[in-house]
Amino acid sequence: MESGPPRFHPARTLAFLLAVSVGGLVWSWTAQRDLSRALDRAESPVVARVVVRGFEEGEVLRATLKRRGAWFAPPHHPVNRAWTLRGAKKSLPLSAGVWTFQWRDRSLDILLRSGDALKLPLAPPPKGFAFIPGGAGLAGMGMHLEVPIDEEGEPHDEEGFFLSLTEVSVGDYARFLARDEKADRDSRGFGPFCSQEERALSPRGCPGHRPVVEGRDIWEATLRGGPPDAPMSWVSYFDALAFCRYLDEAEAPGTAIRHHRLPTRSEWERGARGVDGRPFPWGIEPKSPQARGMLDPVRRVRSHPELRSPYGLFHCASGVSEWVSTKDGERRRVVMGETLDPITDRIHLAYRRGESPFSRSARIGFRVLGEVRP
């Protein structure tokens, strides 16, 4: 019996070709994945660490590399990390560059350099404050790397700090003033909230912390009857220091903040700019006075959320200018956040000017820094 030619089985052939195609796709995807991981390891060696704490057991933390350490260029391919956190704290090995961390409903950018070991608390910050991470960031008009320093000259190379989300409001200051004006005073008129600096530079006694200019009581004339959420102005540098001392007295023990004070110039700039060197809180493009709220009939400390800084701070370049603790020579203190000047360069976040610490102006207010309790 003669055998005929082999029969053609279309279904078997189709199944075979499909299996080969699927196998090829799986191999190609696996090869590309392995190559991507190899390139990631070669181009982004582990050179820094972020130590996280204050998380819930089993919480997931994600990180995405936005800029590589070399010239802050975007990565050649996506670099994503994810960790399920357990225990009291966790040390995360990472490459140099700008990383975006995401957890719960929060997002935070951190710049890592070789050898950095930054601390990142995941617990919510105190009410009314934002957490500002330590480490380096782009700063200044000339875009140089800078680590913020505190008023003792110590760098925030590991620990971060808290900055108030808003400028101190009229309502905030009213509560302080009510407490201050009822406090006992010494023979020279100094009360419990007067700083040593104010005592040393005021030989005639405490001038008081009520906004009075050339005999005119600005508090009664214009501020007291206005909106309580308007930014407080007409305050001197010493008024701002006294307010911080008042907050220390009012702070409940055991909270996340151990001490309130004014930020230094570099701490203020970090909170306003983030780490990417943007010239304005909202980005790289200047905005018109109208878009910055300069024509609003009433200013409010939480208005215009579209103008917030990368860390969520309101009105760093669209409210009042703000006192910081940095000196400008021996007799003046630095003011940051120029907002009313029509010259664009002067609303650049690196722009600063010096004022007498006794000066009171409708253009100057302040915000508060909280030092992290260990």
C-alpha positions as CSV (number, residue, x, y, z in Angstrom):
1,M,0.0,0.0,0.0
2,E,1.6,3.2,-1.1
3,S,1.8,6.1,1.3
4,G,0.7,9.5,0.0
5,P,2.4,12.9,0.7
6,P,2.2,14.1,4.3
7,R,-0.9,15.8,5.2
8,F,-1.0,19.5,5.9
9,H,-2.5,20.4,9.2
10,P,-3.4,24.1,9.3
11,A,-4.4,24.1,12.9
12,R,-1.2,22.5,14.1
13,T,0.9,24.8,12.0
14,L,-0.9,27.9,13.3
15,A,-0.5,26.7,16.9
16,F,3.2,26.1,16.3
17,L,3.7,29.6,14.7
18,L,1.8,31.2,17.5
19,A,3.8,29.4,20.2
20,V,7.0,30.5,18.4
21,S,5.8,34.1,18.3
22,V,4.7,34.2,21.9
23,G,8.0,32.7,22.9
24,G,9.9,35.3,20.9
25,L,7.9,38.1,22.5
26,V,8.6,36.8,26.0
27,W,12.3,36.3,25.2
28,S,12.5,39.8,23.7
29,W,10.7,41.4,26.7
30,T,12.8,39.5,29.2
31,A,16.0,40.4,27.3
32,Q,15.0,44.1,27.2
33,R,14.1,44.0,30.9
34,D,17.5,42.5,31.8
35,L,19.3,44.9,29.5
36,S,17.4,47.8,31.1
37,R,18.4,46.6,34.6
38,A,22.0,46.1,33.6
39,L,22.2,49.6,32.1
40,D,20.5,51.0,35.3
41,R,23.2,49.3,37.4
42,A,26.0,50.5,35.2
43,E,24.9,54.1,34.8
44,S,23.3,54.6,38.2
45,P,25.4,52.8,40.8
46,V,24.2,53.0,44.4
47,V,26.1,56.0,45.9
48,A,23.6,57.4,48.4
49,R,21.0,56.4,51.0
50,V,17.7,57.7,52.2
51,V,16.6,56.7,55.7
52,V,12.9,56.7,56.1
53,R,10.9,56.5,59.4
54,G,7.5,57.4,60.7
55,F,5.7,55.0,58.3
56,E,2.9,52.6,58.9
57,E,3.7,48.9,58.9
58,G,3.4,47.5,55.3
59,E,3.2,51.0,53.8
60,V,4.4,51.3,50.2
61,L,6.9,54.0,49.2
62,R,7.7,54.7,45.5
63,A,10.5,56.6,44.0
64,T,11.1,57.8,40.4
65,L,14.4,59.2,39.1
66,K,13.6,62.5,37.4
67,R,17.2,63.7,36.8
68,R,20.5,61.9,36.7
69,G,23.4,63.0,38.7
70,A,25.3,63.9,35.5
71,W,24.3,67.4,34.5
72,F,20.8,66.7,35.8
73,A,19.8,65.1,32.5
74,P,16.7,63.0,32.3
75,P,17.4,59.2,32.6
76,H,17.9,57.3,29.4
77,H,15.1,54.9,30.5
78,P,12.5,54.9,33.3
79,V,14.0,54.2,36.7
80,N,11.4,53.3,39.3
81,R,11.7,51.8,42.7
82,A,9.1,50.6,45.3
83,W,9.5,49.3,48.8
84,T,7.1,47.8,51.3
85,L,8.2,49.3,54.6
86,R,8.4,47.3,57.8
87,G,10.0,48.0,61.2
88,A,10.9,51.3,62.8
89,K,13.0,52.6,59.9
90,K,14.5,51.5,56.6
91,S,17.6,52.5,54.7
92,L,17.1,52.8,50.9
93,P,20.1,52.6,48.6
94,L,19.8,54.9,45.6
95,S,21.8,56.4,42.8
96,A,22.7,60.1,42.5
97,G,20.2,62.4,41.0
98,V,16.8,64.0,41.7
99,W,14.3,61.5,43.0
100,T,10.5,62.0,43.4
101,F,9.2,60.0,46.4
102,Q,5.5,59.2,46.6
103,W,3.5,57.8,49.5
104,R,-0.2,58.2,50.5
105,D,-1.3,61.5,49.0
106,R,2.1,63.1,49.3
107,S,5.0,63.7,46.8
108,L,8.5,65.1,47.6
109,D,11.6,65.8,45.5
110,I,15.1,65.1,46.9
111,L,18.5,65.6,45.3
112,L,21.0,62.9,46.2
113,R,24.8,63.3,45.7
114,S,27.4,60.6,46.2
115,G,27.8,59.8,49.9
116,D,24.5,61.5,51.0
117,A,22.5,59.8,53.7
118,L,19.3,61.9,54.1
119,K,16.5,61.4,56.6
120,L,12.9,61.3,55.3
121,P,10.0,61.2,57.9
122,L,6.9,59.9,56.3
123,A,4.6,60.9,59.2
124,P,2.3,63.9,58.4
125,P,4.0,67.2,59.3
126,P,2.5,69.3,62.1
127,K,-0.7,71.2,61.2
128,G,0.1,74.3,59.1
129,F,3.7,73.2,58.2
130,A,5.4,71.5,55.4
131,F,8.5,69.2,55.7
132,I,11.5,70.5,53.8
133,P,14.2,67.8,53.2
134,G,17.9,68.4,53.8
135,G,20.7,67.8,51.3
136,A,21.8,69.8,48.3
137,G,19.8,71.8,45.8
138,L,20.3,74.4,43.1
139,A,20.2,77.9,44.6
140,G,21.2,81.5,43.9
141,M,21.1,83.6,40.8
142,G,24.1,81.7,39.4
143,M,22.6,78.2,40.0
144,H,25.1,76.6,42.4
145,L,24.6,73.6,44.6
146,E,23.8,74.6,48.1
147,V,23.0,72.8,51.4
148,P,20.7,74.9,53.6
149,I,22.4,76.0,56.9
150,D,20.7,76.9,60.2
151,E,21.3,80.0,62.2
152,E,24.2,78.3,63.9
153,G,25.9,77.7,60.6
154,E,25.3,74.0,60.7
155,P,24.3,72.4,57.3
156,H,21.1,70.4,56.9
157,D,23.0,67.6,55.2
158,E,20.9,64.9,56.8
159,E,18.0,66.4,58.8
160,G,15.3,68.5,57.2
161,F,13.1,71.1,58.8
162,F,9.5,72.4,58.8
163,L,8.3,75.7,57.3
164,S,4.9,77.2,57.8
165,L,2.7,76.7,54.7
166,T,1.6,80.3,54.9
167,E,2.8,83.7,56.0
168,V,1.8,84.6,59.6
169,S,-1.8,86.0,59.4
170,V,-3.4,88.9,61.1
171,G,-5.4,86.4,63.2
172,D,-2.3,84.6,64.2
173,Y,-0.6,87.8,65.3
174,A,-3.7,89.0,67.1
175,R,-3.6,86.0,69.4
176,F,0.1,86.7,70.1
177,L,-0.5,90.4,70.7
178,A,-3.2,89.6,73.2
179,R,-0.9,87.3,75.2
180,D,2.1,89.7,74.9
181,E,0.3,92.8,76.1
182,K,-1.0,91.0,79.2
183,A,2.5,89.7,80.2
184,D,4.6,91.0,83.0
185,R,7.4,93.3,82.1
186,D,10.7,94.3,83.7
187,S,11.9,97.8,84.6
188,R,12.9,98.5,81.0
189,G,9.6,97.3,79.6
190,F,10.9,94.0,78.2
191,G,8.4,91.1,78.3
192,P,8.9,87.3,78.2
193,F,8.9,87.2,74.4
194,C,11.6,89.8,73.8
195,S,14.7,88.2,72.4
196,Q,18.2,88.7,73.8
197,E,19.0,90.4,70.5
198,E,16.2,92.9,70.9
199,R,17.3,93.6,74.5
200,A,20.9,94.2,73.4
201,L,19.9,96.6,70.5
202,S,17.2,98.5,72.4
203,P,19.0,100.5,75.2
204,R,15.9,102.7,75.8
205,G,13.7,99.6,76.5
206,C,11.3,97.5,74.6
207,P,9.5,99.4,71.9
208,G,6.6,97.0,72.1
209,H,5.3,94.6,69.4
210,R,2.2,96.4,68.4
211,P,2.6,97.9,64.9
212,V,3.1,101.6,65.6
213,V,4.8,103.8,63.0
214,E,5.7,107.4,63.7
215,G,3.1,107.5,66.5
216,R,0.3,106.0,64.4
217,D,-1.2,102.8,65.6
218,I,-1.4,100.8,62.4
219,W,-2.9,97.8,64.3
220,E,-6.0,99.8,65.3
221,A,-6.2,101.9,62.1
222,T,-5.9,99.2,59.4
223,L,-5.1,95.6,60.6
224,R,-7.4,94.7,63.4
225,G,-10.6,95.3,61.6
226,G,-9.5,93.5,58.4
227,P,-9.7,89.8,57.4
228,P,-8.0,87.6,60.0
229,D,-6.5,85.5,57.1
230,A,-4.8,88.4,55.5
231,P,-1.0,88.3,55.7
232,M,0.4,90.2,58.7
233,S,2.6,93.1,57.8
234,W,4.0,96.2,59.5
235,V,6.1,94.0,61.7
236,S,9.7,94.5,62.6
237,Y,12.4,91.8,62.7
238,F,12.1,91.8,66.5
239,D,8.3,91.5,66.3
240,A,8.8,88.3,64.3
241,L,11.3,86.9,66.8
242,A,8.9,87.6,69.6
243,F,6.1,85.8,67.8
244,C,8.4,82.7,67.4
245,R,9.1,82.7,71.2
246,Y,5.4,82.9,71.8
247,L,4.8,79.8,69.7
248,D,7.5,78.0,71.7
249,E,5.5,78.7,74.9
250,A,2.2,77.6,73.3
251,E,3.6,74.4,71.8
252,A,2.4,71.3,73.5
253,P,5.3,69.0,74.8
254,G,6.2,66.0,72.8
255,T,5.2,67.4,69.4
256,A,7.3,67.1,66.3
257,I,8.6,70.7,66.6
258,R,11.2,71.4,69.3
259,H,11.8,75.1,68.6
260,H,10.3,77.9,66.4
261,R,12.4,80.6,64.8
262,L,12.8,82.5,61.6
263,P,14.4,80.6,58.7
264,T,17.8,81.5,57.4
265,R,18.2,82.8,53.9
266,S,19.2,79.4,52.6
267,E,16.4,77.6,54.5
268,W,13.8,80.0,53.1
269,E,15.1,79.7,49.6
270,R,15.0,75.9,49.7
271,G,11.4,75.9,50.9
272,A,10.4,78.4,48.1
273,R,12.4,76.8,45.2
274,G,12.8,73.1,46.0
275,V,15.9,71.4,44.6
276,D,15.6,72.1,40.9
277,G,16.6,75.7,40.9
278,R,13.4,77.2,39.6
279,P,13.4,81.0,39.7
280,F,9.8,81.2,40.9
281,P,7.8,79.0,43.2
282,W,5.4,77.9,40.4
283,G,8.1,77.2,37.8
284,I,10.4,78.9,35.3
285,E,8.1,81.4,33.7
286,P,7.4,84.8,35.3
287,K,3.8,85.8,35.8
288,S,2.1,89.1,35.4
289,P,1.2,91.1,38.6
290,Q,-2.4,90.2,38.0
291,A,-1.7,86.5,37.8
292,R,0.4,86.8,41.0
293,G,-2.6,88.3,42.9
294,M,-1.2,91.8,43.1
295,L,-4.5,93.3,42.0
296,D,-6.7,91.3,44.4
297,P,-8.7,93.7,46.5
298,V,-7.9,91.6,49.7
299,R,-4.9,89.4,50.1
300,R,-5.3,86.1,51.9
301,V,-2.6,83.7,53.1
302,R,-4.1,80.7,51.3
303,S,-5.2,82.2,48.1
304,H,-3.9,81.3,44.6
305,P,-2.9,77.6,45.3
306,E,-1.5,77.5,41.7
307,L,1.4,79.7,42.9
308,R,2.6,77.3,45.6
309,S,6.2,76.2,45.9
310,P,7.2,72.5,45.2
311,Y,6.7,71.8,48.9
312,G,3.3,73.5,49.0
313,L,4.2,76.9,50.5
314,F,1.9,79.7,49.7
315,H,2.9,83.1,48.4
316,C,6.7,83.0,48.5
317,A,6.8,85.4,45.6
318,S,3.2,86.7,45.6
319,G,2.5,87.9,49.1
320,V,4.4,90.2,51.4
321,S,8.2,90.1,51.6
322,E,9.5,88.0,54.6
323,W,12.1,88.5,57.3
324,V,14.8,85.9,57.6
325,S,17.4,85.6,60.3
326,T,20.4,86.1,58.1
327,K,22.4,89.3,58.6
328,D,23.2,91.8,55.9
329,G,26.2,93.4,57.4
330,E,26.2,94.2,61.1
331,R,23.1,96.4,61.4
332,R,20.6,95.0,58.9
333,R,18.6,91.8,58.4
334,V,17.8,90.1,55.1
335,V,14.3,90.2,53.6
336,M,13.3,87.6,51.0
337,G,10.4,87.2,48.6
338,E,10.1,90.6,46.9
339,T,6.6,90.7,45.3
340,L,5.5,94.2,44.6
341,D,8.4,95.3,42.4
342,P,7.5,95.4,38.6
343,I,11.1,94.4,37.8
344,T,11.0,90.6,37.1
345,D,14.5,90.0,38.4
346,R,13.5,91.2,41.9
347,I,10.8,88.6,42.2
348,H,13.4,85.9,41.5
349,L,13.6,83.7,44.6
350,A,17.3,84.3,45.1
351,Y,16.8,88.1,45.2
352,R,17.3,89.6,48.7
353,R,17.6,93.0,50.3
354,G,18.7,94.3,53.7
355,E,16.5,96.3,56.2
356,S,16.9,97.7,59.7
357,P,15.6,95.1,62.2
358,F,13.5,97.9,63.6
359,S,11.8,98.7,60.3
360,R,8.1,98.2,59.9
361,S,6.5,98.3,56.4
362,A,3.3,97.4,54.7
363,R,5.4,95.2,52.4
364,I,7.1,93.0,55.0
365,G,5.8,90.1,57.0
366,F,7.3,86.7,57.9
367,R,6.8,82.9,58.1
368,V,8.0,80.5,60.7
369,L,10.5,77.6,60.7
370,G,10.1,74.6,63.1
371,E,13.1,72.6,64.1
372,V,12.5,68.8,63.9
373,R,12.5,67.1,67.3
374,P,15.1,64.3,67.3
